Amino acid sequence: MAKAFSLASWNVEHFNDDPTRIKRVVEFLKIQHADVLALYEVEGKTVLSQLFNQMPGYNFHITEGEQTQEILVGIRSNITAFFTQRTEFKSGNTYLRPGGLLTIQIDGKNYTILFLHTKSGSLPIGLGIRDDMFDRALEFKKTLDKKSPAKTSFMFLGDLNTMGMKYPFDKNIKPEIELKKLDREAQKVGMYRLAKNSPTWWNGPKSKLPPSDLDQVIASDKLSFTKYDGAEVDVRGWTKCKNDSEKEKWIKSYSDHALLYLEVMK
């Protein structure tokens, strides 16, 4: 089965105007050779201008608003694409990130991709806002299905911050439970959460927190993907380093989030 397109999704935490870090990040992006790429937590205008200069084969788009962190999306210039931002995924909060909605056309077939950076935090408000944003994304899938005679080729992905909730009196909700609910709701609309071959977030060996599964891809069950040791998503970055020392160095140089890479098949 031939590849339709490849996609890279990466939270480059607090990605601002540090020129040396921008150069490292861009070089890492280049070696992925992704047809579509998304960066989260973009905070400086220099990032966009450097991507224009150093990756001339792409068209770039970025969300805008009162929030300090934006989602930046790049698409190879030879791919027909339409990008817009969707403010309904701010869940009524002015300072939350909007969703970045991309539709691309490959060999006459449309693929719709929603990039999200959902609310962080383990307080009840964080879990509640994330849950609302997931519901909105799944409702959007139902809307797309109504407009298409066939099931929609749709996915939503990004730093979904699926970290559960902390609450006193033994009422915590573990991240696995939050994901289990997301899986159940996704299945109802013909979607599922793609398997990854590694956790995606870690703050390094000195952190009190273990590696965590914060970044997710939810896709229509009609889509097919390249497999990486049985997983549909290859997690690249600190996860590929040989030891804790190398992992710590990578995290400091790039981000505490690893990059997610996937290939959608025709």
Backbone as CSV, one residue per row, in Angstrom:
resi,resn,N_x,N_y,N_z,CA_x,CA_y,CA_z,C_x,C_y,C_z
1,MET,0.846,-1.195,0.000,0.000,0.000,0.000,0.885,1.249,0.000
2,ALA,0.612,2.181,-0.902,1.437,3.382,-1.040,1.100,4.420,0.019
3,LYS,2.079,5.257,0.319,1.887,6.339,1.292,1.127,7.492,0.649
4,ALA,0.121,8.011,1.380,-0.579,9.214,0.929,0.200,10.457,1.352
5,PHE,0.516,10.542,2.643,1.317,11.656,3.147,1.858,11.296,4.526
6,SER,2.891,12.019,4.930,3.481,11.852,6.260,3.234,13.106,7.080
7,LEU,3.273,12.938,8.393,2.930,14.046,9.294,3.806,13.996,10.536
8,ALA,4.305,15.158,10.948,5.065,15.289,12.183,4.365,16.282,13.102
9,SER,4.210,15.915,14.374,3.525,16.753,15.363,4.433,16.866,16.577
10,TRP,4.702,18.118,17.022,5.725,18.292,18.052,5.463,19.536,18.894
11,ASN,5.389,19.350,20.194,5.334,20.480,21.119,6.767,20.880,21.457
12,VAL,7.221,21.977,20.860,8.554,22.515,21.167,8.335,23.537,22.284
13,GLU,8.374,23.081,23.504,7.927,23.872,24.655,8.554,25.264,24.694
14,HIS,7.690,26.281,24.842,8.127,27.687,24.892,9.084,27.999,23.738
15,PHE,8.602,27.770,22.527,9.430,27.951,21.334,9.419,29.422,20.954
16,ASN,10.459,30.141,21.381,10.499,31.590,21.200,11.638,32.004,20.285
17,ASP,12.187,33.193,20.491,13.108,33.790,19.526,14.582,33.476,19.774
18,ASP,14.895,32.399,20.475,16.276,31.979,20.682,16.815,31.422,19.364
19,PRO,17.721,32.153,18.686,18.144,31.740,17.337,18.872,30.400,17.303
20,THR,19.668,30.096,18.321,20.397,28.821,18.310,19.439,27.649,18.481
21,ARG,18.437,27.819,19.330,17.455,26.738,19.515,16.597,26.585,18.265
22,ILE,16.217,27.699,17.648,15.439,27.635,16.411,16.204,26.823,15.360
23,LYS,17.503,27.070,15.252,18.317,26.367,14.264,18.325,24.864,14.539
24,ARG,18.477,24.478,15.815,18.485,23.052,16.164,17.145,22.407,15.828
25,VAL,16.080,23.093,16.187,14.740,22.546,15.959,14.471,22.386,14.466
26,VAL,14.810,23.393,13.682,14.576,23.328,12.241,15.365,22.189,11.615
27,GLU,16.600,22.003,12.036,17.409,20.900,11.498,16.791,19.555,11.840
28,PHE,16.245,19.427,13.043,15.590,18.178,13.421,14.324,17.963,12.599
29,LEU,13.596,19.041,12.347,12.400,18.936,11.520,12.740,18.502,10.098
30,LYS,13.807,19.037,9.561,14.183,18.733,8.178,14.422,17.248,7.973
31,ILE,15.059,16.597,8.930,15.408,15.188,8.731,14.194,14.269,8.862
32,GLN,13.050,14.810,9.279,11.833,14.001,9.332,11.214,13.832,7.939
33,HIS,11.470,14.786,7.050,10.943,14.766,5.681,9.415,14.609,5.670
34,ALA,8.747,15.263,6.613,7.292,15.159,6.716,6.617,16.066,5.689
35,ASP,5.513,15.585,5.137,4.742,16.400,4.198,3.937,17.475,4.923
36,VAL,3.491,17.147,6.122,2.748,18.093,6.967,3.425,18.118,8.330
37,LEU,3.589,19.295,8.898,4.174,19.390,10.230,3.412,20.410,11.071
38,ALA,3.376,20.133,12.371,2.706,21.043,13.309,3.597,21.243,14.519
39,LEU,3.749,22.498,14.916,4.519,22.856,16.101,3.587,23.565,17.078
40,TYR,3.714,23.224,18.359,2.872,23.802,19.405,3.744,24.616,20.364
41,GLU,3.147,25.608,20.989,3.810,26.540,21.913,4.783,27.461,21.194
42,VAL,4.433,27.860,19.985,5.237,28.855,19.276,4.942,30.221,19.886
43,GLU,5.987,30.913,20.355,5.809,32.153,21.106,6.446,33.372,20.464
44,GLY,7.220,33.183,19.407,7.917,34.336,18.837,7.774,34.413,17.332
45,LYS,7.716,35.620,16.795,7.579,35.824,15.363,8.826,35.371,14.605
46,THR,9.985,35.374,15.284,11.225,34.952,14.639,11.142,33.505,14.189
47,VAL,10.427,32.687,14.935,10.273,31.273,14.578,9.685,31.147,13.185
48,LEU,8.600,31.866,12.925,7.938,31.782,11.630,8.851,32.265,10.508
49,SER,9.551,33.376,10.720,10.424,33.913,9.668,11.585,32.970,9.386
50,GLN,12.121,32.328,10.418,13.221,31.380,10.212,12.761,30.134,9.464
51,LEU,11.551,29.680,9.755,11.023,28.536,9.021,10.824,28.890,7.543
52,PHE,10.330,30.090,7.272,10.203,30.546,5.892,11.555,30.483,5.174
53,ASN,12.599,30.947,5.861,13.918,31.034,5.246,14.599,29.682,5.099
54,GLN,14.437,28.820,6.107,15.200,27.573,6.134,14.452,26.367,5.566
55,MET,13.150,26.490,5.360,12.376,25.394,4.780,11.532,25.941,3.633
56,PRO,12.175,26.324,2.536,11.471,27.004,1.441,10.467,26.128,0.695
57,GLY,10.511,24.825,0.871,9.584,23.948,0.168,8.234,23.801,0.833
58,TYR,7.968,24.626,1.869,6.723,24.522,2.629,5.977,25.853,2.624
59,ASN,4.652,25.745,2.770,3.821,26.904,3.097,3.458,26.819,4.572
60,PHE,3.539,27.947,5.276,3.318,27.941,6.719,2.117,28.802,7.095
61,HIS,1.413,28.338,8.145,0.257,29.046,8.689,0.361,29.010,10.209
62,ILE,-0.188,30.018,10.867,-0.116,30.065,12.318,-1.426,30.618,12.885
63,THR,-1.834,30.095,14.029,-3.037,30.613,14.685,-2.747,31.979,15.282
64,GLU,-3.818,32.726,15.565,-3.673,34.065,16.134,-4.739,34.298,17.188
65,GLY,-4.438,35.194,18.119,-5.415,35.523,19.146,-4.745,36.126,20.367
66,GLU,-5.487,36.179,21.475,-4.969,36.763,22.710,-4.054,35.815,23.467
67,GLN,-4.042,34.536,23.081,-3.180,33.568,23.745,-1.706,33.856,23.414
68,THR,-0.817,33.445,24.296,0.610,33.694,24.081,1.275,32.574,23.282
69,GLN,0.656,31.413,23.237,1.235,30.274,22.523,0.372,29.929,21.316
70,GLU,1.016,29.750,20.174,0.289,29.485,18.939,0.625,28.104,18.385
71,ILE,-0.225,27.647,17.461,0.027,26.418,16.711,0.462,26.823,15.309
72,LEU,1.611,26.315,14.897,2.155,26.607,13.577,2.096,25.345,12.729
73,VAL,1.568,25.457,11.523,1.403,24.306,10.633,2.120,24.576,9.318
74,GLY,2.873,23.590,8.845,3.554,23.685,7.561,3.101,22.568,6.632
75,ILE,2.964,22.874,5.342,2.544,21.899,4.345,3.451,22.028,3.127
76,ARG,3.879,20.914,2.594,4.692,20.971,1.382,3.956,21.752,0.292
77,SER,4.716,22.539,-0.454,4.125,23.461,-1.422,3.391,22.746,-2.555
78,ASN,3.727,21.495,-2.815,3.084,20.782,-3.920,1.783,20.089,-3.515
79,ILE,1.340,20.289,-2.269,0.102,19.681,-1.784,-0.996,20.742,-1.725
80,THR,-2.132,20.447,-2.314,-3.278,21.349,-2.251,-3.822,21.358,-0.824
81,ALA,-3.940,22.534,-0.222,-4.311,22.603,1.190,-5.091,23.866,1.498
82,PHE,-5.924,23.767,2.540,-6.655,24.927,3.060,-6.546,24.891,4.575
83,PHE,-6.161,26.032,5.182,-5.966,26.107,6.633,-6.827,27.213,7.212
84,THR,-7.410,26.933,8.373,-8.145,27.953,9.122,-8.044,27.627,10.603
85,GLN,-8.317,28.602,11.460,-8.341,28.312,12.888,-9.781,28.246,13.355
86,ARG,-10.019,27.393,14.362,-11.368,27.169,14.871,-11.421,27.576,16.340
87,THR,-12.086,28.690,16.605,-12.105,29.234,17.961,-13.014,28.461,18.902
88,GLU,-13.908,27.615,18.380,-14.788,26.868,19.284,-14.007,25.910,20.179
89,PHE,-12.770,25.589,19.797,-11.969,24.689,20.617,-11.252,25.416,21.757
90,LYS,-11.554,26.717,21.914,-11.082,27.446,23.080,-12.011,27.238,24.276
91,SER,-13.137,26.544,24.049,-14.093,26.206,25.109,-14.540,27.427,25.909
92,GLY,-14.726,28.557,25.215,-15.211,29.764,25.864,-14.165,30.528,26.658
93,ASN,-12.903,30.072,26.624,-11.824,30.721,27.356,-10.982,31.536,26.381
94,THR,-10.961,32.844,26.550,-10.295,33.741,25.605,-8.830,33.393,25.395
95,TYR,-8.163,32.918,26.449,-6.722,32.743,26.383,-6.285,31.316,26.064
96,LEU,-7.218,30.426,25.815,-6.849,29.094,25.349,-6.486,29.131,23.868
97,ARG,-5.686,28.137,23.440,-5.310,28.070,22.043,-6.507,27.627,21.195
98,PRO,-6.726,28.258,20.032,-7.753,27.742,19.109,-7.224,26.495,18.421
99,GLY,-8.112,25.754,17.790,-7.667,24.619,16.992,-7.200,25.082,15.627
100,GLY,-6.227,24.378,15.069,-5.778,24.640,13.710,-6.350,23.566,12.794
101,LEU,-7.189,23.948,11.842,-7.871,22.982,10.984,-7.270,23.013,9.589
102,LEU,-6.805,21.858,9.150,-6.157,21.738,7.842,-6.878,20.685,7.012
103,THR,-7.203,21.015,5.771,-7.707,20.036,4.814,-6.720,19.970,3.654
104,ILE,-6.245,18.765,3.364,-5.333,18.575,2.237,-5.974,17.607,1.251
105,GLN,-5.553,17.708,0.004,-6.082,16.832,-1.034,-4.935,16.052,-1.660
106,ILE,-5.066,14.730,-1.638,-4.069,13.838,-2.217,-4.775,12.941,-3.223
107,ASP,-4.384,13.017,-4.488,-4.979,12.192,-5.544,-6.506,12.299,-5.544
108,GLY,-7.005,13.514,-5.357,-8.432,13.759,-5.410,-9.189,13.425,-4.138
109,LYS,-8.500,12.957,-3.103,-9.155,12.594,-1.843,-8.810,13.616,-0.767
110,ASN,-9.824,14.032,-0.006,-9.623,15.015,1.053,-9.324,14.347,2.386
111,TYR,-8.366,14.917,3.120,-8.035,14.506,4.479,-8.149,15.740,5.368
112,THR,-8.916,15.627,6.447,-9.125,16.745,7.361,-8.386,16.470,8.658
113,ILE,-7.552,17.443,9.082,-6.694,17.264,10.253,-6.898,18.445,11.197
114,LEU,-7.220,18.149,12.428,-7.419,19.183,13.447,-6.274,19.100,14.452
115,PHE,-5.499,20.175,14.561,-4.378,20.238,15.497,-4.842,20.931,16.773
116,LEU,-4.625,20.289,17.919,-5.084,20.818,19.189,-3.961,20.845,20.217
117,HIS,-3.988,21.874,21.038,-3.138,21.941,22.236,-4.090,22.231,23.389
118,THR,-4.524,21.173,24.056,-5.598,21.326,25.025,-5.076,21.778,26.383
119,LYS,-6.016,22.102,27.259,-5.712,22.662,28.570,-4.832,21.725,29.403
120,SER,-3.745,22.271,29.913,-2.868,21.518,30.813,-3.379,21.646,32.247
121,GLY,-2.908,20.766,33.115,-3.239,20.865,34.526,-4.015,19.672,35.035
122,SER,-3.756,19.305,36.282,-4.417,18.157,36.896,-5.523,18.569,37.870
123,LEU,-5.858,19.877,37.888,-6.999,20.325,38.679,-8.303,19.983,37.941
124,PRO,-9.431,19.958,38.656,-10.695,19.635,37.996,-10.999,20.509,36.781
125,ILE,-10.658,21.808,36.844,-10.957,22.686,35.711,-10.182,22.255,34.468
126,GLY,-8.946,21.778,34.661,-8.150,21.323,33.524,-8.767,20.116,32.849
127,LEU,-9.131,19.130,33.656,-9.772,17.931,33.120,-11.093,18.281,32.435
128,GLY,-11.872,19.173,33.043,-13.163,19.531,32.485,-13.042,20.209,31.136
129,ILE,-12.089,21.137,31.000,-11.908,21.830,29.725,-11.402,20.868,28.661
130,ARG,-10.468,19.990,29.017,-9.997,18.994,28.046,-11.151,18.124,27.569
131,ASP,-11.956,17.671,28.511,-13.076,16.808,28.167,-14.029,17.510,27.203
132,ASP,-14.264,18.796,27.435,-15.132,19.576,26.553,-14.516,19.696,25.162
133,MET,-13.215,19.922,25.100,-12.545,20.062,23.807,-12.577,18.748,23.030
134,PHE,-12.405,17.627,23.734,-12.485,16.326,23.063,-13.892,16.110,22.511
135,ASP,-14.899,16.455,23.305,-16.284,16.306,22.847,-16.534,17.131,21.587
136,ARG,-15.989,18.343,21.553,-16.181,19.205,20.392,-15.505,18.610,19.152
137,ALA,-14.322,18.030,19.344,-13.620,17.406,18.217,-14.393,16.211,17.678
138,LEU,-14.964,15.414,18.569,-15.729,14.237,18.148,-17.054,14.643,17.498
139,GLU,-17.674,15.715,17.990,-18.877,16.234,17.354,-18.570,16.759,15.954
140,PHE,-17.377,17.320,15.800,-16.971,17.814,14.491,-16.861,16.659,13.499
141,LYS,-16.385,15.511,13.969,-16.339,14.321,13.112,-17.743,13.950,12.639
142,LYS,-18.722,14.004,13.522,-20.107,13.689,13.152,-20.634,14.681,12.121
143,THR,-20.262,15.948,12.273,-20.669,16.971,11.315,-20.073,16.691,9.940
144,LEU,-18.798,16.324,9.909,-18.148,16.007,8.638,-18.791,14.793,7.979
145,ASP,-19.127,13.792,8.776,-19.756,12.589,8.234,-21.082,12.905,7.558
146,LYS,-21.836,13.855,8.103,-23.129,14.214,7.523,-22.972,14.876,6.154
147,LYS,-21.828,15.519,5.952,-21.595,16.224,4.693,-20.970,15.335,3.629
148,SER,-20.538,14.140,4.024,-19.832,13.251,3.097,-20.620,11.968,2.917
149,PRO,-20.747,11.484,1.680,-21.458,10.223,1.458,-20.702,9.021,2.016
150,ALA,-19.401,9.163,2.163,-18.574,8.102,2.759,-18.049,8.596,4.107
151,LYS,-17.512,7.689,4.905,-16.965,8.084,6.201,-15.779,9.029,6.005
152,THR,-15.694,10.030,6.829,-14.711,11.090,6.680,-13.307,10.625,7.049
153,SER,-12.322,11.067,6.242,-10.914,10.825,6.562,-10.455,11.954,7.478
154,PHE,-10.654,11.777,8.774,-10.440,12.837,9.751,-9.571,12.338,10.896
155,MET,-8.736,13.227,11.402,-7.987,12.926,12.623,-7.799,14.206,13.419
156,PHE,-7.709,14.083,14.735,-7.279,15.214,15.547,-6.135,14.751,16.431
157,LEU,-5.210,15.647,16.656,-3.979,15.251,17.327,-3.286,16.457,17.928
158,GLY,-2.256,16.178,18.727,-1.441,17.232,19.313,-1.093,16.929,20.752
159,ASP,-0.709,17.969,21.463,-0.449,17.852,22.893,-1.797,17.945,23.594
160,LEU,-2.395,16.792,23.856,-3.723,16.759,24.454,-3.676,16.773,25.975
161,ASN,-2.460,16.737,26.561,-2.278,16.893,28.012,-3.146,15.925,28.827
162,THR,-3.227,14.691,28.393,-4.048,13.691,29.084,-3.339,13.210,30.352
163,MET,-3.443,14.017,31.402,-2.705,13.768,32.638,-3.609,13.418,33.819
164,GLY,-4.913,13.273,33.571,-5.822,12.920,34.656,-6.129,14.094,35.571
165,MET,-6.561,13.789,36.801,-6.958,14.828,37.751,-6.590,14.418,39.167
166,LYS,-6.116,15.387,39.933,-5.824,15.168,41.347,-6.953,15.768,42.188
167,TYR,-7.420,14.994,43.169,-8.512,15.456,44.018,-8.399,14.750,45.361
168,PRO,-8.725,15.461,46.444,-8.574,14.834,47.769,-9.579,13.702,48.009
169,PHE,-9.390,13.053,49.145,-10.288,11.977,49.602,-10.299,10.785,48.633
170,ASP,-9.103,10.495,48.085,-8.955,9.335,47.191,-9.863,9.403,45.976
171,LYS,-10.079,10.617,45.464,-10.947,10.796,44.298,-10.147,11.183,43.045
172,ASN,-8.865,10.862,43.028,-8.055,11.142,41.847,-8.587,10.382,40.630
173,ILE,-8.379,10.959,39.462,-8.655,10.272,38.200,-7.321,10.074,37.488
174,LYS,-6.907,8.849,37.341,-5.623,8.556,36.727,-5.662,8.867,35.232
175,PRO,-4.492,9.168,34.648,-4.459,9.439,33.203,-5.061,8.306,32.375
176,GLU,-4.879,7.070,32.824,-5.422,5.936,32.076,-6.941,5.991,31.999
177,ILE,-7.576,6.518,33.044,-9.037,6.632,33.048,-9.492,7.723,32.092
178,GLU,-8.781,8.845,32.089,-9.105,9.912,31.133,-8.994,9.386,29.701
179,LEU,-7.932,8.619,29.421,-7.747,8.065,28.090,-8.800,7.007,27.768
180,LYS,-9.175,6.233,28.775,-10.195,5.204,28.562,-11.520,5.831,28.154
181,LYS,-11.875,6.948,28.789,-13.111,7.654,28.414,-13.003,8.210,26.998
182,LEU,-11.854,8.800,26.678,-11.644,9.323,25.337,-11.769,8.202,24.307
183,ASP,-11.185,7.044,24.600,-11.269,5.900,23.682,-12.723,5.481,23.460
184,ARG,-13.483,5.440,24.540,-14.883,5.010,24.436,-15.697,5.977,23.594
185,GLU,-15.512,7.277,23.835,-16.274,8.277,23.087,-15.850,8.319,21.621
186,ALA,-14.545,8.130,21.368,-14.053,8.129,19.989,-14.642,6.956,19.204
187,GLN,-14.730,5.811,19.839,-15.259,4.622,19.176,-16.703,4.840,18.714
188,LYS,-17.459,5.622,19.466,-18.867,5.869,19.128,-19.026,6.593,17.792
189,VAL,-18.009,7.346,17.386,-18.109,8.098,16.130,-17.157,7.544,15.070
190,GLY,-16.702,6.302,15.247,-15.864,5.671,14.242,-14.434,6.158,14.234
191,MET,-13.884,6.430,15.429,-12.502,6.859,15.546,-11.799,6.013,16.615
192,TYR,-10.488,6.069,16.613,-9.727,5.361,17.641,-8.401,6.070,17.886
193,ARG,-7.813,5.790,19.040,-6.534,6.404,19.405,-5.388,5.537,18.886
194,LEU,-4.507,6.157,18.102,-3.412,5.415,17.511,-2.399,4.977,18.570
195,ALA,-1.858,3.794,18.377,-0.832,3.272,19.277,0.504,3.944,18.991
196,LYS,1.255,4.247,20.040,2.592,4.824,19.924,3.603,3.833,20.479
197,ASN,4.851,3.941,20.030,5.871,3.002,20.490,6.672,3.519,21.672
198,SER,6.192,4.616,22.300,6.890,5.165,23.462,6.022,6.222,24.125
199,PRO,6.231,6.503,25.425,5.665,7.728,26.006,6.207,8.940,25.254
200,THR,5.573,10.076,25.426,5.943,11.241,24.615,6.559,12.395,25.408
201,TRP,6.371,12.405,26.728,6.851,13.537,27.530,7.689,13.038,28.698
202,TRP,8.771,13.768,28.957,9.585,13.508,30.142,10.424,14.740,30.400
203,ASN,10.598,15.084,31.667,11.409,16.244,32.024,12.825,15.853,32.412
204,GLY,13.194,14.606,32.117,14.563,14.183,32.347,14.748,13.349,33.598
205,PRO,15.919,12.735,33.748,16.182,11.809,34.856,16.131,12.446,36.241
206,LYS,16.278,13.754,36.330,16.231,14.424,37.630,14.801,14.787,38.047
207,SER,13.852,14.564,37.150,12.458,14.899,37.431,11.832,13.861,38.357
208,LYS,10.915,14.318,39.205,10.175,13.414,40.077,9.055,12.697,39.309
209,LEU,8.740,13.212,38.122,7.661,12.646,37.318,8.208,11.644,36.309
210,PRO,7.535,10.538,36.115,7.985,9.540,35.139,7.619,9.963,33.720
211,PRO,8.177,9.304,32.706,7.733,9.558,31.331,6.224,9.382,31.224
212,SER,5.571,10.293,30.497,4.107,10.315,30.441,3.614,10.348,29.007
213,ASP,2.346,9.966,28.842,1.733,9.844,27.526,0.788,11.016,27.304
214,LEU,1.335,12.199,27.007,0.530,13.415,26.910,0.065,13.724,25.494
215,ASP,0.823,13.290,24.499,0.525,13.624,23.108,-0.213,12.461,22.454
216,GLN,-1.303,12.774,21.741,-2.159,11.717,21.207,-2.549,11.998,19.761
217,VAL,-2.934,10.924,19.069,-3.508,11.015,17.724,-4.796,10.192,17.725
218,ILE,-5.914,10.815,17.381,-7.208,10.144,17.279,-7.618,10.198,15.814
219,ALA,-7.894,9.038,15.199,-8.110,8.998,13.763,-9.345,8.192,13.393
220,SER,-9.921,8.515,12.235,-11.024,7.739,11.687,-10.572,6.291,11.500
221,ASP,-11.457,5.361,11.808,-11.060,3.957,11.722,-10.963,3.459,10.282
222,LYS,-11.321,4.287,9.308,-11.160,3.900,7.908,-9.738,4.167,7.410
223,LEU,-8.947,4.930,8.152,-7.587,5.260,7.730,-6.619,4.129,8.071
224,SER,-5.585,3.994,7.245,-4.530,3.013,7.486,-3.202,3.734,7.631
225,PHE,-2.301,3.146,8.428,-1.032,3.797,8.749,0.132,2.820,8.631
226,THR,1.301,3.356,8.324,2.535,2.582,8.405,2.744,2.133,9.848
227,LYS,3.272,0.941,10.044,3.490,0.420,11.396,4.969,0.501,11.779
228,TYR,5.210,0.827,13.035,6.549,0.891,13.614,6.560,-0.032,14.827
229,ASP,7.066,-1.228,14.624,7.032,-2.245,15.683,5.609,-2.443,16.204
230,GLY,4.665,-2.455,15.280,3.269,-2.675,15.636,2.485,-1.430,15.988
231,ALA,3.158,-0.296,16.118,2.497,0.964,16.474,2.333,1.831,15.233
232,GLU,1.269,2.657,15.226,1.037,3.545,14.090,1.796,4.860,14.195
233,VAL,2.290,5.194,15.385,3.008,6.453,15.598,4.405,6.164,16.108
234,ASP,5.400,6.707,15.406,6.798,6.575,15.822,7.172,7.817,16.628
235,VAL,7.560,7.637,17.881,7.905,8.746,18.773,9.411,8.980,18.682
236,ARG,9.810,10.166,18.243,11.212,10.457,17.930,11.742,11.607,18.778
237,GLY,12.972,11.466,19.212,13.604,12.503,20.020,14.351,11.887,21.170
238,TRP,14.073,12.356,22.401,14.768,11.799,23.569,14.482,10.318,23.733
239,THR,13.370,9.859,23.198,13.005,8.443,23.312,13.973,7.531,22.566
240,LYS,14.712,8.074,21.589,15.633,7.267,20.794,17.068,7.315,21.346
241,CYS,17.289,8.118,22.389,18.631,8.223,22.961,18.988,6.961,23.737
242,LYS,20.285,6.679,23.834,20.753,5.416,24.404,20.703,5.373,25.925
243,ASN,20.911,6.501,26.585,20.979,6.491,28.043,20.406,7.793,28.600
244,ASP,20.303,7.861,29.939,19.693,9.028,30.583,20.479,10.308,30.331
245,SER,21.801,10.199,30.248,22.616,11.383,30.005,22.308,11.989,28.639
246,GLU,22.196,11.148,27.637,21.869,11.631,26.297,20.441,12.166,26.239
247,LYS,19.538,11.509,26.956,18.150,11.966,26.985,18.038,13.346,27.625
248,GLU,18.763,13.542,28.727,18.748,14.834,29.407,19.277,15.938,28.498
249,LYS,20.343,15.637,27.773,20.931,16.616,26.860,19.952,16.968,25.742
250,TRP,19.263,15.957,25.204,18.299,16.209,24.119,17.149,17.073,24.611
251,ILE,16.633,16.764,25.792,15.510,17.516,26.353,15.901,18.985,26.553
252,LYS,17.093,19.244,27.062,17.544,20.614,27.270,17.750,21.353,25.942
253,SER,18.173,20.627,24.922,18.470,21.244,23.628,17.223,21.495,22.792
254,TYR,16.207,20.634,22.963,15.035,20.708,22.093,13.742,20.955,22.878
255,SER,13.256,19.926,23.570,11.969,20.026,24.255,11.778,18.812,25.139
256,ASP,10.923,18.935,26.159,10.602,17.762,26.970,9.556,16.878,26.295
257,HIS,8.983,17.360,25.189,8.103,16.538,24.368,8.894,15.957,23.204
258,ALA,8.705,14.685,22.938,9.254,14.087,21.735,8.333,14.385,20.549
259,LEU,8.843,14.150,19.359,8.093,14.399,18.127,7.308,13.138,17.743
260,LEU,6.068,13.328,17.304,5.248,12.231,16.809,5.296,12.221,15.286
261,TYR,5.596,11.044,14.709,5.672,10.901,13.264,4.754,9.774,12.819
262,LEU,3.985,10.023,11.756,3.110,8.979,11.230,2.991,9.129,9.715
263,GLU,2.620,8.034,9.082,2.394,8.025,7.639,1.007,7.456,7.350
264,VAL,0.176,8.236,6.670,-1.153,7.798,6.274,-1.032,7.106,4.910
265,MET,-1.621,5.923,4.804,-1.547,5.147,3.572,-2.772,5.402,2.700
266,LYS,-2.598,5.243,1.392,-3.701,5.456,0.436,-4.714,4.317,0.558
